[in-house]
Structure formats: structure tokens, C-alpha cells
Amino acid sequence: MVKIRVLYNEIGNTLTVWFDDPAKEYVCEETGDEVILMKDRSGRVIGFEKLNFSSSVSQERSLQIAFETVRG
């Protein structure tokens, strides 16, 4: 089973999503769209962070996330 971690930082206004263990992070790469990709030593993306993430989360105190599996 794949474990995905989603973290919302209300103070920093960031949304961080990890597809793998954050301890494996080796390098970060800015995409230019206020998104930072976190990569492991082999260059595989293991997470991303969305800067200036705005949502009604701070008012509702909950963040709803939907996942969908697409099979080709």
C-alpha cells in the first residue's frame, strides 16, 4: 500500500504532498509556478510543495482530499 502524506501549513500558506519518505529528499527544484518538486538521489519526484496555497481551510478547519486511480 502506498502512503501519501498531505500537510497544510496555515501560517506559511503551503500545501506539501509526499509520495515517499521525506527523509529520502536529496534535492528540490522550483518549477516557476510556485511549485517545488522534492526529489530523491535518483531524480525521482517524491513530493511537491505548493506555495501561496489559499483555501477556505483556515475557516473550516478541515481539508477534503479526493483520490482517483487511473489505469491505462
Sequence and secondary structure as in RCSB ss.txt:
>XXXX:A:sequence
MVKIRVLYNEIGNTLTVWFDDPAKEYVCEETGDEVILMKDRSGRVIGFEKLNFSSSVSQERSLQIAFETVRG
>XXXX:A:secstr
    EEEEETTTTEEEEESS GGG  EEEE SSSEEEEE TTS EEEEEETT   THHHHS           
